[in-house]
Amino acid sequence: MTHKSIWFSLVCLVIMTSCANDPLDVDASDVQVDLNFTDVNAVIMNADSSTLLEQHHSFEEQFTNIYAYLIGHCMEIGRVDDTSFYQSIQLFRSDSMIQKLNGYLEADFSDKGKIETKIIDGFRHLRYHLPECKVPGNVVYQNSLFRSGVFCTEEEIGIGLQQYLGPENEIVKQLDPQFYYDWMKQGFQAKYLERDVLTGWIETHIVEAKEGNLAENIVRWGKILYLTEAAFPDEEQFLMLRYSKEELDWAMENEYAFWEYLVDEKLLFQIDERTTRNMIGDGPFTPGLPEQDSPDRLGQFTGWRMVHKYMEKNDISVKELIELPYNDILQAYEID
């Protein structure tokens, strides 16, 4: 065998081995997941009086917490008698801005079938890796009046569709800049919708919340994002991190610099809510760094990189990863 043939064979072996060892490359088509999707906003905006009241009582029983959040917190109607409820809905419907907003929602999300297929497929993949994991019984579309995009309860997920109309939408542009900053509006993009649904559920129900140090929270978010990627293995990684491609490129190029910053400033083992929020929370950039052109949530990104590197070097399942102590992942982290 020639040197050229040997080299070609080795390359093929490496490629085949790396593909075979990819724990996210799975076929989840046979996994059973039953989700019920309901468009509450369509009922509220279009139902006649008798149908509306009938559905109102049905919603109160069917998905109590999500509906109470919508009616009480978002629409500020609360628990009232039927007559008062219908009058409140009539006032809500007659508002010109609500009508315009609803027009955009109906136009931009006229085909919810694609959304639902993608969400179901995401939960199938999640169940493939974690057969015993909880999945929601109901997924509810609503107009939460820009109070929230995805809201999870014990058994339900509410999707505030208005949060995915896009930064160029007329109403999004008019949102009060004192409360809705430009960087927030830039995140109101439909391409993140299904990702947000799975990430919200994973964060709420699958990867346990931590009140520990920054490192523990970084690794926790690494697990959350890795599971999100597991739910959508064919999607671009930058979407799973809720980044643009340019933001992910920046984070990859500056991975070592950010890690050096965390170590030099002795931040990793700090138990401080503000530090954790700065490194992990949403924002225009990640506070504390010399460059303000960095993307936000670099702590989440670092956790994701830690988990990826650990999974590349260790033959463990996704289920075993979730149960792994954060310190095992932290100590194994090396930047190439």
N, C-alpha and C positions, 0 to 999 in steps of 0.2 A: 504494500500500500504506500502510495506517495505521501510526502509531507502535506501536500495540498489536500489530499483525501482525508487524512487523519484530522487536519484542522477543521474541515467541513463537517466531519462526523461529530467532533467535539462540540462545535457550535450548535448543531441540531440537537444533541443530547442536552445541552444546557437549556435551550429553548423549550424542549419537551418537558424537562424536569420542572422548570419554573412554572409552566402552564399547569402541570399536574398538581403542583403544590399550592396553587392559588386557592385559598379557602373560600373565596367569594365567587369563584366560577362554578356555579351549581345550577341544576335544573329544578326549579320550584313549581313547575306547572301542575304537578299532581297534588300539591298541598291545598287543603281545603280551608278557605277563609270565608265566613259569612258576614258581610257588612250591609247595613241598611242605610241608604242615603235618602235624606229628606230635605227638600228646598223650602224651609220655613219662610224665607223672604218672599217667595212667589205666592204663598198662601196669604201672608199678611197684606201684600199689595193688591191681590187680584180676587180673593174670595168674596162672595156675597155674604150678607149678614148671618144667615143660618149656617152656612158652611164654615165661615170664619169662627163662630162660637163653638161649633162642633169640633173643629180642628184645634182650637185653643185648649179645650179640656183634654183632648187626646194628647196634645203635646205636653201638657202638664204632667200627665201620667207616663208617657212614653220616654221622654228624656227630660226629667224634672230639672236637673241642675243647669244644663245648657239653656233651656228655655227660660228659667228663672233669671239667669245671667243676662239674656237678651232683653227680656221684658222689663226686668227690674233695674239693672245697671246701665244697659246701653240705651234703651228707649225711655227709661225712667217712668214707666207706667205702674209697675208693682202689682201686688195682688189686690184686685178690685172686683166689684160685682160685674156681671156680664154687660149691663147697660153702660157703665162707666168705661169698661174695656173697649167696647165697640166704638164709643164716642172718641176715645183716645186714638184708636186706630184710624178713624175717619179724619181726625185732625192731622195725624201723621201722614196719611196718604195725600192729603190736599196741599201739603207744603210743596212749593215749587222746586226747591232745591232737592227734596227727597225724590220727587218725580224725575228730576233730571238725573240724579244719581242712580235711581232704579233703571232708567233707560240705558245707562252705560253698563250696568250689571247684566241686564238682559242681553245686550248686544255682545259684550265681551265674553260672556260665559253661556252662550246659547247651546253649546255642545258640551255638556257636563259628562257625557259618556267617556270621553278620552281621559278626563280627570279621574273618574271613578275606576276605570280599567287600570290606570297607573297606580293609584292608591292601593287597590286590591293586590296588584302584583307586588307592591312594596311589602305589604303585610304577609304575603305568601313567602317571600324570601326571608323575612324576619322569622316566621314560624319554621321555616326549613332549618335554620340555625338554632332556634330556641323553641322547640316543639311545645313547651309548656307555657310560653309567654302569654300574657294577657293581650287580647286585641279588643278594640272597641266594638260595642254592639251597634251604635248609631253614629253616623257622620252627618252633621247638620250644616247646611248652607244658610248663612244669615247675613244681614246687613248690620254689623255691630257699630256703625257710625264712627268708624276709625278708632274704636276703643281697643280692638285686638284683631290680629290676623288669625292665629290658631289658639284655641282655648280648650284644654283637656280637663275632663272630670274623671271619676272612677270608671265610667263605662262609655263615655261619649267624647266626641271631638266636634267642636264648633269651628267652622271656617268663615271668617269675616271676609267675604269676597271683595269688598271695597278696598281691602288692603293690597290687592293684586291688580289694580287697574292701570298701574304704570305711572312713573313720575311725570309724564307728559300729559296725563289726563287733565282736563280743564278743572275739575273739582279738586283733584289732588293739588294742583298748582295753587288753588285759592285757600288751602288750609292755613290756618293761622301760624305764621312762622315762629311765634313765641312758644308754641307747643309742638309743632311739626317742623323740625329743622330740615334743611335741604338734604342732608345725608340720610335722614329717615325716609324721605320721599323717594330717594334713589333706590331704596330697598323694596318699594311697593311694586315688585315685578312678578308677573304671572309665572315665569320660569321657575320660581322658588316655591310655588304653592304646594305641590305634592311632597317636595323635600321637607318643607316646614311641618306638614302633617305628621310625617314619620318621625322627624326629629323631636317634635313636641311630645309625641306619645312615648318615645324612647326615654327622653329626659324625665318625664313624669312617672313612668311606670316600670321601666326596665333597669336603668342604671341608677342606683341609689344616690340620693343627694348627699353631699358631704359638707360638714361645717368645719373641716380641718384646715390645714395649711394650704398655701397656694399650689404647691406641687401636687397635692392630693386632688385638688379641683382641676388642675391642668390635665392630669391623667384621666379623671372622670370624663371630661369633655372629649378627650381623645377616644375613649370607648364609645361615647354617644355618636361621634362623627363617623367612627369606623362602622358602627352598626347601621347608621344612615347609608353609608356607602354599600354595606352588605344588602340593604333593602333595594338599592338601585345600582347594581354592579355595572350596568352598561352606560350609566350617565357620566358626564365629565366630572372629574374630581373637584374642580373649582365650584361647580354648582352645589355639590354636597357640602362644601364649606361655606356656602353663601358668599362667595367671592366672585369677582370678575376674573378672567384669565390673567389679566395684568396684575391683579392683586395677589393671586396665587404665585405668579412668577416672582414678584417682589419678595414675598414671604420665603420662598424657597432659596432665593439668592442671599437672603439675610438671615437664614436660619441660625447660623453660628453666631452672628453678631447679637441676635436677640437672646440666645442662650447665655452668651458671655455677659450680657447686661443683667440678666436674672441672677447669675452667680455672683458677679462683682458687687451688685447692690444688696446681696444677701436676702433676696425676696422669696426664694423657693419655700422656705420653712416659716415664713411669716403667717400668722393667723390674724389677718386684718381684712375686714370686709371691703374697705376702700381699695386696697391693693388688688384683691381678687376681682373686684368689679372692673378696675382699670385694665387688667390683663385679659379678662374673659368677656366682659360685657360689651354690648353694642355701642358704637360711637363713630365719630368721623375718622378717628385713627386710634392707635394704642397709646394712651398717655404715658409720659415719662421718658419716651425715647427722644434722642436728639433730633431725629428727622420726623417731621409731622406729615410726611407723605406716605407713612406706613399705613397698611390696612388696619382695621380694628380687629379685636379678638385674636391677637397673636398668641395668647395663652392657649386658646382652643386649637389653633393651628399646630403649636408645639406638641400638645397632647396627641393630636392626630398623627404627627410624625413619629412620636415615641411608640405609639401602638403599632403603626405600620412596620417600623423597624423591628419591633419585638416579634411580630407575626412572621416576618421574613426569615428570622433567624431561629425560630422555635416551632416545632411541629405540634401545635395545639389547636383545638377547635375554637370557634367563636364563643361557644358556651363557656369553655374553660377560661378564655380571655376575660369575660365579664366578671368572673369570680376571683380573678387574680389580684392580689394585694398591689396597691399602687407603687409601693417601694420596689417591687420586683421589676416593674417596667421602667421606673425612674433610674435604677442602678444600671440597667442594661443599655440605656440610651447613649449612643455614640453618633456624632455627626461626621459623615464621610468627608 
